[in-house]
């Protein structure tokens, strides 16, 4: 399937690595999207649903998005030398500088959440607002974090990623709204495969799931919106509530369903993001309708139609 209005991919150097980024839209507000594992900014445009998702974000912003080191179109990293969250904030700064953005709203999802939290705490002058989507500052259990996941389940999660990464099973697990054998499932599985290899994805996730960014939460002083899918099976909604309760002035919104990818089921978050950073919800033109066609076979219908005639 042909790419849908794919923007130019550019690169910025971060140390010895190249980080790939794109810019779409010309809105007055810069919106930096940090997606994380599963991202490939070239492949996103090959999937009509994800391309539409990105165009909707770009309708009210200058959308800047990138693949951090170790994912997608950016340079890879060694599995035994995963960057720290603080080191990954260098990718954020480099991309903002490359596109000439002095101050941007940051939308961060999944394992990119702690990176965005760190960046907002370290560089508040570069962040106009922070939106955290289906993410957490800490994933694993501790005595002072009772909502965390047990060490055994963390290990099982990492093993599951290593085993199913890039498969339709993984796409369905992370997006339960999708029909089991749909074309979208297969396309999303391909994007995931292109994002990273199974062992690289598992290694990065292992570091993230065992980290702790809670110490940065009180340092976040920018307006913050926390969005979390109500039925998220991988990162329970309690983690989102914790973020909102521990960032000064943060607003919390539960999203319906359990998807965490760029699927049509996640479109409600676009309204929330637009209202949060612009003050109003966008109006999108609807160019499709839902139609139901009922087929039935009535015994003797052909003979009956012949008797009645075409008009009757």
N, C-alpha and C positions, 0 to 999 in steps of 0.2 A: 504494500500500500504506500502511495507517495506521501512524503512528509508534508505536513500542513503548515505553510508559511513559516518555515524554520528560520530563526534568526541566525546570524553569524556567530560561530564559536570563536572566542578569543582566549588568550592565555596570559597569565601573569606569573612571574617567578616568585616562589617562596623558598628561599634557600636554594638548594640544588634541584628543586622540583618545579614543574609547571602545573598551575591550577587552571582548569578550564571554566569559563563563565560565559553567560549570554545576557543580553539586555533586550527587553521587549516592552513596548508601550512608551508613552511620553507624558505620563501624568505628572502633577506637581509634587507628589510625594514619592520618594524612593522606598521601595519595599524589597528587602533582601530576603530571599527564601533559602533557608538551610534545610535541605531534605534529609541528608544522611545516607545510610546504607540502603541500597535498592535504587539509588539515583543514577541515571545516565542522561545528561541533558541533551545529547543527540537523539537517543532512542525515544525519549518522551514524545517527541514530535511525530514519531512513526505510529503512535497510538492515538486515534481520533479523540477518545475520551480524555486522555491526559493533556493533549494539545488544547482541547476546549477548556479544561480546568485552568491551564496557565493563561490562556487568552482572557478568561474571566477575571483573573487577578490583575492582569495588565490593563484591563479596561478602566481601572480607577487609580493606577499607579504607574511609575516606571519600575517594572519588575526586573530585578537582578537576581539571577540564580546561578549556582555553581556546583561543581562536584569537588568536594574537599579531597585533599591528598588521600590516596588509597581507595577512591571510588570512581566509577564512571570513566569519563574522558580525561581525568587528571592522572598525573603520574602515580604509580603504585608505591607501596611501602613494604618494607620487610615485616613478616609476621612476628619476628622476635624483637621488633623495634617500633611498636605502635606509638604514635605521638600521644602526649598528654593532652587533656582538654585545653590547657593554657597554650600549648604549642599549636593546636588546631585553630585557636583564635587568630593566629597570624594569617591564616587563609582568609578569614573574614575581613581583616584589616586590609590585606593586599588587594582583594577584589573591590572593596569600597574605594580605595585610593585609585585603582585602575580606571574605574568608571566616573571618577570625579564626584563622588557622593560625600558631602561633608557630614550629613546626618541622615540616617535611614531608619525606618521601622524594620524590625527583624521578625520574621516568621520562622520558627524553628520547630521541627517535628522529630519524634522518635529519639534516636541516639544523638541527634544534633542539639537537643535541648540543653544539656549541660554546657556545651560549647557556647551557645548563645547567652546563657545565664552568666558564664564567666566573662564573656565579652562585654555585656551590659554593665557588670559590676566594675570591670577594669577600665572601660572607656565610655562613661555615661555621656560625654560630650558628643559622641558619634552616633548615639542611639536616641531616636525620637520616641519610640515605643517598642514594646516587646510582646510578641504573641507566641505562646508556648502551646503546642498541639500534640496531644497523646504522648507526653514525655514525662520525665521524672528527674529529680535531683539525685535520687538514690533508688536503686532497684532491690538490693538484697536486704535481708532481715538483719536487724541488730537490736540490742536491748532498748535503745532509744528510738527505734524505727520499727514498730511492731507490724506495720502494714507491709513490710518488705517480704520478699520471696525467700524461702529457705535455701541454704547452700545446695542442697540436693536438687531442688527444682531449677536453680540457676544452671547447674551442670547439665541437667536434662534439656533445658532450653538451648544451650550452646550446642549440645550434641544433635538436637533436632535441626538446628540451622545448618550444621555441617552436613547432615544427611539429606535434607530436602531443599537446600538452597537452589533457587532457579527452577524449581519444578512447579507444575500446576498445583500440587498439594500445598506448597508454600504460598502461592498466590491466593488460593482459596482460604487458607488458614488466616491470612492477614486481611482478607476482604470477604467476610462471610455472606455479604449481600449478593455476591455474584453467582449466577447459575454454574453448576459444577463443571460443565464441559463447554463453556462459552468461548467464543473467539477472544473476548477480552481477557479471560483467565490465561489463555495461551500467550497473548501479547504481553501481558504484565510479567509472566514467568520469563519471557525472553529479555525484558528490560532488567529484571533482577539478575539474570545470568550475566548480562553485559556489565552490570555494576561492579561485580567483584567475583572472585572464585569462592567456592564453598569454604575452604579453609581460611582464606583471608577474611571473609565475612564473619566467620565464627571467632577468629582471633580478635577482631575489632570489637565485636559484641561482648566477648568475654571480659575485655578491659572495661567497657562501659557499664556492664551489669554489676561489676564489683567496685565501681568508683563511688565517690560521694562528693556532691557539689553543694550540699546544704549550707556550708559555711558562707557561700556567696549570696544566698538568698536575701539576708538582711541588707546587703550592700546594693541591691538593685533598687534604684530610686526613680526609674522611668515608669510611665504608665504601662501597666501590664495586664494582658488578657490571657487567661488560661482556658483552653478549649480541650475537651476530652470526650471521646466517644463512650457513651453510657455502657455499652456491652463489650468493650475492649477486653479480649480474653488474654492478651499478652501483657499489657500494662493496665492493671485495674484502675478504675476511675478514682479510687481513693488516693492514688499518687497525684492526680491532678488537683484534687481538693487540698492536699498537703501543700502543693506549690502555692496555690492561691492564698492559703491561710498564713503562709510564711513570707510572702512578698508584700511589702507595705502598699496598701491601696489596690491590690490586684482584684480583678473581677473574674469570676468563674462562670463558665457556661458549659452545660452538658449538651453534647451533640447526640442525635439519635443513632441507633445502630452500633455496629462494632467494627466497621472498616477503618483501616489506617492508611490506605494507599490513595492515589489520585483517581478515585472512582466517582461516578455520578452521585452515589450515596453521600459523598462528602461535600456536595455543593452548598449545604447550609452554612458551612464554616466560612465560605466566601462572603456571604452577607454579613456575618459577624465581624470578619476582618475589615471589610469596607466601612462598616458603621463605626468601628473602633478608631480607625485612622483618618477617616474623612468626615465623620459625623452624620453620614446618611448611607442608606442601603442602595446598591446599584439596581438599575432597571435593565434587565436583559431582554432582548427580543427573542421570542419563542418561535423557532422555525420548524417545529415538529409537533405532531399530534399523536395521541394514543388512540388506536383504532382496533376494535374487536371484530373479527370476521367469524361467523358461525357457519360451519358446514354440516349438513345432515343428509341422510339418505332415507327417503320414504319409499316403502315398498309400493311398486306400481305407479310411481310418480311420472314416469315417461308417458305411459298410457293415459293417465289422468290429464296431463298437460295437453296431450294431443286431442282429447275429447273436449276440453274447455277452450282451447285456442290460446294463441299468444297473448291477446289483450286481457282476457279474464285471468 
